[in-house]
Amino acid sequence: MRGRRVLLFAAAVVGVGGIGLLAQAPASNAPALASGKSWTPPKTPDGHPDLSGYWTNITLTPLQRPASLAGKAFFTPVEAAAYEKATVDANNADRRDNIRGTDADVGKAYNDFWWDRGTKVVSTLRTSLIVDPPDGRIPPLTPEAMRRAAERRAAAQGHQFDGPENRALSERCLVWPTAGPPMMPSFYNNNYQIVQGPGYVAIVVEMIHDARVIPTDGSPHLPRDVRLWLGDPRGHWEGDTLVVETTNFTDRNPFNGSSKDMRLIERFTRTAQDTIMYRFTVDDPSSFTNTWTAEIPMHQTKGPLIEYACHEGNYAMSGMLAGARAEEKAAAGGK
């Protein structure tokens, strides 16, 4: 559901049980993706493929391949249907089972109506969005990245509720970890609008309503000491593919353990009337022991995007801080 959610909360990662048997199927059952027919994308007046329109990357396919599917790069159609059913059932926020009246029940305070994770795996039938390394997993963090993470945890310990500056960036409506770059599917608002013109491509992100403006005019990156929430993008065309290199990130908005020196390469290729193949590569030697690449088919959807008015009515922030002050007062004997 586009732009209609104004709730802020931490999403629990729900494991899907009962599908380990799928890992027993041979990994050679990859779908036949090539039809044998060529397709020519529509072009803009300046001769480049037209990427404009509304697109969604909604999918149930996880970023990393689950352990139960180790060694299996693709589902068969039957396996995909079984995985989809099991995942939708497990994610159903209306299920209470034996948790009524418990803290776990409170954690499911938002019913299933508010969630929009999708109901299908990616159209390529891959078992993970990561296509390289072949195991479908993010490479291990370097010792330097683990040290950075430990320092952040230690600095936050005991200060999580001191003030709004100590809360997560998503709770503060500044950035969303999956909205991009890179652009990742999340639990709702998985929609984007691409606007294209000579010298620029703009991507309007539904979640937190950011707008990425990508120069394609050959201009250089900003100086290295200029750091931006969404980085500094520069695009160019390689045949029918838009290639976007983003640098100059800030260390306050890490992506899966990345550093401010991450170099992100995104590729947008329109492969059918209703499909853009979106592929990104994370290059950050100080954070990961190797580069890694993910691929997400984006499909046409209806517009327009409705503004995600995150700040308006954000009672979660004032509620959390007020609760922390009440607990402190109670701990001090109510004085």
C-alpha positions, -999 to 999 in steps of 0.1 A, spaced: 0 0 0 17 32 -12 23 60 12 -5 52 36 16 39 65 27 64 91 37 39 118 73 36 129 85 4 145 112 -22 143 103 -50 119 110 -85 133 127 -109 110 104 -139 107 120 -172 99 101 -196 76 99 -231 89 89 -263 72 106 -257 39 141 -272 44 131 -300 21 133 -276 -9 171 -275 -5 171 -312 -15 160 -304 -51 189 -302 -76 203 -266 -82 202 -271 -119 165 -264 -122 170 -228 -132 141 -213 -152 145 -207 -189 147 -169 -188 155 -163 -225 126 -164 -249 148 -162 -280 131 -130 -291 148 -97 -291 131 -67 -275 139 -31 -282 133 -6 -254 115 26 -261 139 56 -265 139 91 -253 145 120 -277 182 120 -269 184 83 -279 187 65 -246 164 38 -233 133 53 -216 133 42 -179 106 67 -169 74 56 -151 64 39 -119 82 8 -107 80 -16 -78 106 -40 -64 82 -58 -40 92 -94 -34 93 -122 -8 128 -132 -20 153 -125 8 186 -106 3 206 -135 15 199 -172 7 184 -190 37 205 -218 53 177 -242 44 183 -235 7 221 -237 8 235 -247 -26 203 -240 -44 204 -209 -66 169 -213 -82 135 -225 -72 114 -247 -95 79 -232 -101 64 -258 -77 90 -250 -50 85 -213 -55 48 -216 -49 54 -237 -17 79 -211 -4 55 -182 -11 27 -199 8 49 -208 37 63 -172 39 30 -155 36 15 -177 63 45 -171 86 44 -133 81 7 -130 87 5 -104 115 -31 -114 123 -19 -148 137 -18 -148 175 -17 -185 181 -7 -189 218 7 -154 224 -24 -135 234 -18 -112 263 20 -116 261 47 -92 251 49 -110 218 13 -101 212 20 -64 218 48 -67 192 21 -76 167 0 -46 175 -3 -37 138 -25 -61 119 -18 -76 85 -36 -49 67 -7 -25 72 20 -47 58 28 -51 21 56 -75 17 42 -90 -15 32 -126 -22 57 -137 -48 94 -144 -52 113 -126 -79 103 -135 -114 138 -150 -121 129 -176 -93 163 -170 -76 164 -181 -40 182 -149 -29 186 -114 -43 224 -118 -40 237 -134 -72 274 -131 -64 291 -147 -44 275 -179 -57 264 -189 -21 240 -160 -21 254 -146 11 270 -113 21 308 -118 24 321 -117 60 329 -83 76 365 -73 79 381 -68 114 379 -31 108 341 -32 101 336 -54 132 356 -29 153 334 0 140 302 -18 148 315 -26 183 324 10 189 290 22 178 273 -3 201 295 7 231 289 45 225 251 39 224 249 17 254 229 33 281 221 64 260 195 49 236 168 72 249 187 103 259 170 123 231 158 121 195 194 123 182 201 89 199 173 72 180 175 53 147 175 75 116 144 57 103 125 66 136 136 102 130 122 101 94 156 110 80 165 80 58 152 45 55 178 16 53 162 -1 23 150 29 3 183 34 -15 209 35 -26 208 6 -30 171 2 -35 159 -29 -15 124 -43 -10 110 -37 24 77 -45 43 58 -17 26 61 13 2 83 -5 -23 76 19 -52 97 43 -72 91 69 -99 118 75 -125 119 108 -143 144 111 -172 157 140 -192 188 152 -210 217 152 -186 198 138 -156 178 109 -142 158 114 -111 144 86 -89 116 95 -65 115 71 -36 81 64 -19 96 54 15 106 87 33 99 104 -1 135 111 -10 145 121 -45 178 110 -60 190 133 -87 216 116 -109 237 137 -133 244 119 -166 263 148 -182 298 136 -174 303 160 -144 328 148 -118 320 136 -83 320 161 -54 352 165 -33 358 136 -10 352 157 21 316 164 11 295 135 26 258 130 19 230 109 34 224 92 0 259 96 -14 270 115 -46 257 97 -77 271 100 -113 255 81 -142 265 72 -177 251 49 -204 267 16 -214 247 6 -244 211 2 -232 221 1 -195 222 31 -172 252 27 -149 253 48 -117 283 51 -95 277 65 -60 304 76 -36 308 102 -8 285 84 17 284 94 54 294 70 81 261 78 99 240 58 75 258 24 70 244 -2 46 247 -37 61 280 -28 78 294 -6 50 317 24 56 316 60 43 340 49 16 316 24 0 315 26 -38 281 15 -51 276 6 -87 239 3 -99 228 -9 -133 193 -3 -147 184 -23 -179 149 -23 -193 145 -59 -204 108 -58 -213 79 -34 -215 70 -39 -179 105 -48 -164 137 -31 -154 165 -54 -142 181 -36 -113 215 -48 -103 239 -34 -78 274 -41 -66 288 -31 -32 326 -24 -33 339 -16 1 373 -33 10 374 -18 45 341 -35 53 337 -67 33 362 -94 24 349 -93 -12 326 -73 -34 290 -86 -36 262 -81 -61 224 -84 -59 198 -84 -87 161 -74 -84 136 -73 -112 115 -41 -110 80 -42 -125 57 -15 -137 30 -4 -113 3 22 -113 10 58 -100 9 83 -86 31 79 -55 13 94 -24 36 113 -1 49 93 29 44 120 55 67 105 80 71 134 104 34 143 106 18 124 135 51 108 145 39 101 180 63 71 183 92 95 190 75 115 217 60 84 232 93 65 235 111 95 250 83 102 274 82 66 284 120 67 291 115 98 313 87 81 332 109 50 339 137 72 351 113 90 374 100 57 388 136 44 393 144 75 413 114 69 436 90 91 418 107 123 427 
